[in-house]
Amino acid sequence: MELKPGYKQTDIGVVPEDWEARQLQKTCRSIYRGASPRPIDSPRWFDVRSTIGWVRIADVTQARRYLTHTTQYLSGEGVIRSRLLPSGSLIMSICATVGRPIETQLDACIHDGFVVFERPLVDQSYLYYMLCDLEPRWSKKGQTGSQMNLNTELIKITFVPIPTTEDEQRAIAAALTDVDALLDGLDRLIAKKRDLKQAAMQQLLTGRTRLPGFGEEWDVKRLDQLAGIVMGQSPDSGYYNRVGDGVPLIQGNDDIVDRRSIARVWTSKVSKRGLAGDVLLTVRAPVGEVSIASEDCCLGRGVCSLRASGDQSFLFHAMVFAEAVWRALEQGSTFTAANSAQVAAFSLRVPLSQAEQAAIAEVLSGMDAEIDTLEARRDKTRLLKQAMMQELLTGRTRLVDTQGATA
């Protein structure tokens, strides 16, 4: 295939003529693994009063780009037996969660499940995003054993495309940083909206706060007084298929995503039928998880369906709010499944007025819709970022002209 003018073919693909295909070991002064004090579980290495963090894989997986704190801190003796890095270091996990890069914002030590890219010779933010782009590939190259791990020498000799001017490196990193800032803002907004929704549920579904125009009594009702209950029963597995013959079989949480049933396995024989819009309740570990049937389905033995005699949407929100009660019941006993009698006897305190039920449901459903809109926007932004990385980190789209001036 004929190359586009201004581009060249390299071992890692087509890149701009003024870019380099460079080994990672030549993007920084050194790449080396951390070190762990032995024995690793000795309390003498740790001190909660210390300001020197001990970076663990869990710390990295729970953080975003920047690591601001750790769950453990090292004593002076522990620091001597590990690898102390200054704040602002670029590190990457090489075991368990393979290939996850992160920049430290505290003085910290790393164990031998990490490597550090010491004193980068390219823009550090550009190198960070290049490592992010490599992360999916690293997981495929990890050596298998008790857990995935990545060979340090493999990291060093891996070639990556590098713009030869720092201006272009910085421009690319700045564009991707802006998208990350947008994603962070959306995540914070979604978290805030979820907290507001939880607070609204606490007020509205307990009757502590009443909506304008309602003052009728509330009462405690058994679930079988509020809804028709259909307990699931799995058909013979000989009727199962994955080609869409029959209706989806809903067995439990494996068939639920974002509180909606999904079609994963179908059955051509229906034992117990669930209808689109039914409230689904898991009755085997975990017990009490709530979702909605996206379409007509077959109810397996791990779920039951609820069809409200009042407002169906209110029943859904009330059952979601009651999930904590089911969890407490599970933790307080040895039961891992709920039978029909236990489901029927489960009680909720509800407004007797169906109009009030509908009004409460409208408020909570509106909040859900707002969160769904924000999550869809975040998902689209993530896809945009992925597309930008593919364009910018390969040079297919340039942010500077060939003389190095910002475009």
C-alpha positions as CSV (number, residue, x, y, z in Angstrom):
1,M,0.0,0.0,0.0
2,E,1.3,3.4,-1.0
3,L,2.4,5.5,2.0
4,K,0.8,8.9,2.6
5,P,3.2,11.7,2.0
6,G,5.2,12.7,5.1
7,Y,5.0,9.2,6.6
8,K,7.3,6.2,6.8
9,Q,7.1,2.5,7.4
10,T,8.7,1.2,10.6
11,D,8.7,-2.1,12.6
12,I,5.8,-0.8,14.6
13,G,3.8,0.5,11.7
14,V,3.5,3.7,9.8
15,V,4.6,6.9,11.6
16,P,5.4,10.5,10.5
17,E,8.8,10.9,8.9
18,D,9.9,13.2,11.7
19,W,9.0,10.7,14.5
20,E,11.1,7.8,15.9
21,A,10.4,4.2,16.7
22,R,12.3,4.1,20.0
23,Q,12.7,1.3,22.6
24,L,11.1,2.2,26.0
25,Q,14.5,1.8,27.6
26,K,15.6,4.8,25.6
27,T,12.7,7.0,26.7
28,C,14.1,7.4,30.2
29,R,17.4,7.1,32.2
30,S,16.6,3.7,33.5
31,I,13.7,1.1,34.0
32,Y,14.1,-1.1,37.0
33,R,11.9,-3.1,39.4
34,G,11.1,-2.3,42.9
35,A,12.2,-4.3,45.9
36,S,10.3,-5.9,48.8
37,P,11.6,-6.2,52.4
38,R,11.6,-9.8,53.5
39,P,9.7,-11.4,55.1
40,I,7.0,-9.3,53.5
41,D,4.5,-9.7,56.3
42,S,6.8,-8.6,59.1
43,P,5.3,-5.7,61.1
44,R,8.7,-4.1,61.7
45,W,8.6,-2.8,58.1
46,F,5.4,-0.7,58.6
47,D,4.6,2.4,60.5
48,V,1.2,4.2,60.4
49,R,2.9,7.4,61.5
50,S,5.2,7.4,58.5
51,T,4.8,9.6,55.4
52,I,6.5,7.2,53.1
53,G,3.9,5.2,51.2
54,W,4.1,1.5,50.4
55,V,2.6,1.1,46.9
56,R,0.5,-2.0,46.5
57,I,-1.4,-3.3,43.4
58,A,-4.7,-2.5,45.1
59,D,-3.6,1.1,45.5
60,V,-3.0,1.4,41.8
61,T,-6.2,-0.3,40.7
62,Q,-8.3,2.0,42.8
63,A,-6.6,5.2,41.7
64,R,-6.7,7.1,38.4
65,R,-3.7,8.8,36.9
66,Y,-2.3,10.1,40.1
67,L,-1.5,8.1,43.3
68,T,-2.2,10.4,46.2
69,H,-2.2,7.9,49.1
70,T,-1.5,4.3,50.0
71,T,-3.1,1.9,52.4
72,Q,0.2,1.1,54.1
73,Y,3.3,3.2,55.1
74,L,6.8,2.0,55.7
75,S,9.0,2.4,58.7
76,G,12.6,3.7,58.3
77,E,13.9,0.2,58.3
78,G,11.3,-0.8,55.7
79,V,12.3,2.1,53.4
80,I,16.0,0.9,53.5
81,R,14.9,-2.5,52.3
82,S,12.7,-1.3,49.5
83,R,13.0,1.2,46.6
84,L,12.3,4.8,47.6
85,L,11.0,7.0,44.8
86,P,10.3,10.8,45.0
87,S,6.9,12.2,44.4
88,G,6.2,12.7,40.7
89,S,7.6,9.3,39.7
90,L,6.1,7.3,36.8
91,I,5.6,3.6,37.7
92,M,3.8,0.7,36.2
93,S,2.4,-2.6,37.7
94,I,3.9,-5.7,36.2
95,C,2.0,-8.4,38.2
96,A,-1.6,-9.2,38.8
97,T,-3.0,-6.0,37.2
98,V,-0.4,-6.0,34.4
99,G,0.7,-2.8,32.6
100,R,-1.2,-0.2,34.7
101,P,0.8,3.1,34.7
102,I,0.4,5.7,37.4
103,E,2.2,8.8,38.6
104,T,2.9,9.2,42.3
105,Q,2.1,12.3,44.2
106,L,3.8,11.3,47.4
107,D,7.2,9.9,48.4
108,A,6.8,6.2,48.2
109,C,8.4,2.8,47.9
110,I,7.5,0.2,45.3
111,H,7.9,-3.6,45.7
112,D,9.0,-6.0,42.9
113,G,5.5,-6.0,41.4
114,F,6.3,-2.6,39.8
115,V,8.8,-0.9,37.6
116,V,9.8,2.7,37.6
117,F,10.6,4.8,34.5
118,E,13.3,6.9,36.1
119,R,13.9,10.4,34.8
120,P,12.1,10.3,31.5
121,L,14.0,11.7,28.4
122,V,10.6,12.5,26.8
123,D,7.7,14.4,28.1
124,Q,6.5,12.3,31.1
125,S,2.8,12.9,30.4
126,Y,3.3,11.7,26.8
127,L,5.1,8.6,28.1
128,Y,2.2,8.0,30.6
129,Y,-0.3,8.0,27.8
130,M,1.9,5.8,25.6
131,L,2.0,3.3,28.5
132,C,-1.8,3.5,28.8
133,D,-2.1,2.6,25.1
134,L,0.2,-0.4,25.6
135,E,-1.7,-1.7,28.7
136,P,-4.1,-4.1,26.8
137,R,-1.1,-5.6,24.9
138,W,0.9,-6.1,28.1
139,S,-1.8,-8.3,29.6
140,K,-1.5,-10.7,26.6
141,K,2.2,-10.9,27.0
142,G,2.3,-11.5,30.7
143,Q,3.9,-14.7,31.8
144,T,1.5,-17.1,33.5
145,G,2.1,-18.7,36.9
146,S,0.5,-18.2,40.2
147,Q,-0.5,-14.8,38.7
148,M,0.2,-12.8,35.6
149,N,3.5,-10.9,35.5
150,L,5.4,-9.0,32.9
151,N,9.1,-9.4,32.2
152,T,11.2,-6.3,32.7
153,E,13.4,-7.0,29.8
154,L,10.4,-7.2,27.5
155,I,9.3,-3.8,28.6
156,K,12.7,-2.3,27.9
157,I,13.0,-3.6,24.3
158,T,9.4,-2.7,23.3
159,F,9.4,-0.1,20.6
160,V,7.0,2.9,20.7
161,P,6.4,5.9,18.4
162,I,7.9,9.1,19.7
163,P,7.5,12.6,18.3
164,T,11.0,14.1,18.0
165,T,10.0,17.5,19.4
166,E,8.9,18.0,23.0
167,D,6.4,20.6,21.8
168,E,4.4,17.9,19.9
169,Q,4.8,15.4,22.8
170,R,3.4,18.1,25.2
171,A,0.6,19.0,22.8
172,I,-0.6,15.4,22.5
173,A,-0.4,14.9,26.3
174,A,-2.3,18.1,26.9
175,A,-5.2,17.1,24.6
176,L,-5.5,13.7,26.3
177,T,-5.2,15.3,29.7
178,D,-8.2,17.6,28.8
179,V,-10.3,14.6,28.0
180,D,-9.3,12.9,31.2
181,A,-10.3,16.0,33.1
182,L,-13.7,15.9,31.4
183,L,-14.1,12.2,32.4
184,D,-13.1,13.0,36.0
185,G,-15.7,15.7,36.1
186,L,-18.4,13.5,34.8
187,D,-17.5,10.7,37.3
188,R,-17.7,13.2,40.2
189,L,-21.0,14.5,38.9
190,I,-22.4,11.0,38.6
191,A,-21.2,10.1,42.1
192,K,-22.9,13.3,43.4
193,K,-26.2,12.5,41.6
194,R,-26.1,8.9,43.0
195,D,-25.6,10.3,46.5
196,L,-28.5,12.6,46.0
197,K,-30.7,9.7,44.8
198,Q,-29.8,7.7,47.8
199,A,-30.7,10.6,50.1
200,A,-34.0,11.0,48.3
201,M,-34.8,7.3,48.7
202,Q,-34.0,7.6,52.4
203,Q,-36.5,10.4,52.8
204,L,-39.3,9.4,50.3
205,L,-39.4,5.6,50.8
206,T,-39.6,5.9,54.6
207,G,-42.2,8.6,54.7
208,R,-39.9,11.0,56.5
209,T,-40.5,13.5,53.7
210,R,-43.9,13.7,52.0
211,L,-44.5,15.1,48.6
212,P,-46.8,18.1,48.4
213,G,-50.5,17.1,48.4
214,F,-50.2,13.8,50.2
215,G,-51.0,13.0,53.8
216,E,-52.6,9.6,53.9
217,E,-51.4,6.8,56.2
218,W,-48.6,4.4,55.4
219,D,-48.8,0.7,56.4
220,V,-46.6,-2.3,56.6
221,K,-47.5,-4.9,53.9
222,R,-46.2,-8.3,53.1
223,L,-44.7,-8.7,49.6
224,D,-47.5,-11.1,48.6
225,Q,-50.0,-8.3,49.4
226,L,-48.2,-5.9,47.1
227,A,-47.4,-8.1,44.2
228,G,-48.0,-11.4,42.4
229,I,-44.9,-13.5,42.9
230,V,-43.7,-16.1,40.4
231,M,-40.8,-18.2,41.8
232,G,-38.3,-19.4,39.1
233,Q,-37.8,-23.0,38.1
234,S,-35.0,-23.9,35.7
235,P,-36.0,-26.0,32.7
236,D,-34.0,-29.1,31.6
237,S,-30.6,-28.0,30.3
238,G,-31.2,-29.9,27.1
239,Y,-33.4,-27.0,26.0
240,Y,-30.7,-24.4,26.5
241,N,-29.0,-22.7,23.5
242,R,-27.0,-19.7,22.5
243,V,-28.5,-19.0,19.1
244,G,-31.7,-17.2,20.2
245,D,-34.1,-20.1,20.1
246,G,-37.0,-19.4,22.5
247,V,-36.7,-16.8,25.3
248,P,-33.8,-15.7,27.4
249,L,-33.2,-17.7,30.6
250,I,-32.6,-15.5,33.6
251,Q,-30.8,-17.5,36.3
252,G,-29.3,-14.8,38.5
253,N,-26.8,-11.9,38.6
254,D,-24.8,-13.3,35.6
255,D,-27.9,-12.4,33.5
256,I,-28.2,-8.9,34.9
257,V,-26.3,-5.8,33.8
258,D,-27.1,-2.3,35.3
259,R,-30.3,-3.6,36.8
260,R,-31.6,-4.9,33.5
261,S,-31.9,-8.5,32.3
262,I,-29.7,-9.5,29.4
263,A,-30.0,-12.3,26.8
264,R,-27.0,-14.6,27.4
265,V,-28.6,-18.1,27.2
266,W,-31.9,-19.0,25.7
267,T,-34.3,-21.9,26.3
268,S,-36.9,-23.3,23.9
269,K,-38.9,-24.7,26.9
270,V,-40.3,-22.2,29.4
271,S,-40.9,-23.5,32.9
272,K,-41.8,-20.3,34.7
273,R,-42.4,-17.2,32.5
274,G,-41.3,-13.7,33.4
275,L,-42.9,-10.7,31.5
276,A,-41.2,-7.6,30.2
277,G,-41.2,-5.0,33.0
278,D,-41.4,-7.5,35.9
279,V,-39.4,-6.7,38.9
280,L,-36.8,-9.5,39.3
281,L,-35.5,-10.5,42.7
282,T,-32.5,-12.9,43.1
283,V,-33.3,-15.7,45.6
284,R,-30.0,-17.5,45.6
285,A,-26.7,-16.1,46.7
286,P,-26.7,-13.2,46.7
287,V,-30.3,-12.9,47.9
288,G,-32.3,-9.7,47.4
289,E,-30.7,-8.1,44.3
290,V,-33.2,-6.2,42.2
291,S,-33.6,-5.6,38.5
292,I,-36.1,-5.3,35.7
293,A,-36.9,-7.8,33.0
294,S,-36.0,-6.2,29.7
295,E,-38.2,-8.7,27.8
296,D,-40.3,-11.8,28.3
297,C,-38.1,-14.5,29.7
298,C,-37.9,-17.8,31.5
299,L,-37.3,-17.5,35.2
300,G,-34.6,-19.9,36.4
301,R,-34.4,-21.1,40.0
302,G,-32.1,-18.2,41.1
303,V,-34.8,-15.5,40.6
304,C,-38.4,-14.7,41.1
305,S,-40.6,-12.1,39.4
306,L,-42.8,-9.5,41.1
307,R,-45.9,-7.9,39.4
308,A,-47.2,-5.1,41.5
309,S,-50.9,-4.7,42.3
310,G,-50.1,-1.0,42.7
311,D,-47.5,1.1,41.0
312,Q,-44.8,-1.2,39.4
313,S,-42.2,1.5,39.3
314,F,-42.7,2.3,43.0
315,L,-42.3,-1.4,43.8
316,F,-39.0,-1.5,41.9
317,H,-37.6,1.5,43.8
318,A,-38.9,0.2,47.2
319,M,-37.2,-3.2,46.6
320,V,-33.9,-1.6,45.6
321,F,-34.1,0.4,48.8
322,A,-34.7,-2.9,50.7
323,E,-31.6,-4.6,49.3
324,A,-29.8,-3.7,52.5
325,V,-32.3,-5.6,54.5
326,W,-31.7,-8.8,52.5
327,R,-28.0,-8.3,52.9
328,A,-28.4,-8.0,56.7
329,L,-30.5,-11.1,56.8
330,E,-27.8,-13.0,54.8
331,Q,-25.0,-11.8,57.1
332,G,-26.9,-12.6,60.2
333,S,-27.6,-16.2,59.3
334,T,-26.4,-19.1,57.3
335,F,-29.1,-19.0,54.6
336,T,-27.9,-18.6,51.0
337,A,-31.3,-18.9,49.4
338,A,-34.8,-17.6,50.0
339,N,-37.9,-19.8,49.4
340,S,-41.3,-18.8,48.4
341,A,-42.6,-18.4,51.9
342,Q,-39.7,-16.1,52.9
343,V,-40.2,-14.0,49.8
344,A,-43.9,-13.7,50.4
345,A,-43.4,-12.7,54.0
346,F,-40.9,-10.0,53.3
347,S,-42.5,-6.7,54.4
348,L,-42.3,-3.1,53.2
349,R,-43.8,0.0,54.7
350,V,-45.7,1.7,51.8
351,P,-48.2,4.5,51.2
352,L,-51.7,3.3,50.9
353,S,-52.4,5.8,48.2
354,Q,-51.4,4.6,44.8
355,A,-51.2,8.2,43.6
356,E,-48.5,8.8,46.2
357,Q,-46.7,5.7,45.2
358,A,-46.7,6.9,41.6
359,A,-45.5,10.4,42.6
360,I,-42.6,9.0,44.6
361,A,-41.7,6.7,41.7
362,E,-41.8,9.6,39.2
363,V,-39.3,11.6,41.3
364,L,-36.9,8.6,41.7
365,S,-37.2,7.5,38.1
366,G,-36.4,11.0,37.0
367,M,-33.2,11.0,39.0
368,D,-32.3,7.6,37.5
369,A,-32.9,9.0,34.0
370,E,-30.6,11.9,34.7
371,I,-27.9,9.5,35.9
372,D,-28.3,7.3,32.9
373,T,-27.9,10.4,30.6
374,L,-24.7,11.3,32.4
375,E,-23.4,7.8,32.2
376,A,-24.1,7.6,28.5
377,R,-22.2,10.9,28.0
378,R,-19.3,9.5,30.0
379,D,-19.2,6.3,27.9
380,K,-19.2,8.3,24.7
381,T,-16.3,10.5,26.1
382,R,-14.4,7.3,26.9
383,L,-14.8,6.1,23.3
384,L,-13.7,9.6,22.1
385,K,-10.6,9.4,24.2
386,Q,-9.8,5.9,22.8
387,A,-10.2,7.2,19.2
388,M,-8.0,10.2,20.1
389,M,-5.2,8.0,21.5
390,Q,-5.3,5.9,18.3
391,E,-5.0,9.0,16.2
392,L,-2.6,11.1,18.2
393,L,-0.2,8.5,19.5
394,T,0.5,7.1,16.0
395,G,0.8,10.5,14.4
396,R,-2.1,9.9,12.0
397,T,-3.5,13.2,13.3
398,R,-0.9,16.0,14.0
399,L,-1.3,18.8,16.5
400,V,1.9,20.6,15.3
401,D,3.0,21.5,11.8
402,T,6.2,19.9,10.3
403,Q,8.2,22.8,11.6
404,G,7.2,22.0,15.2
405,A,4.9,25.0,15.7
406,T,1.6,24.3,17.6
407,A,-1.2,23.8,15.1
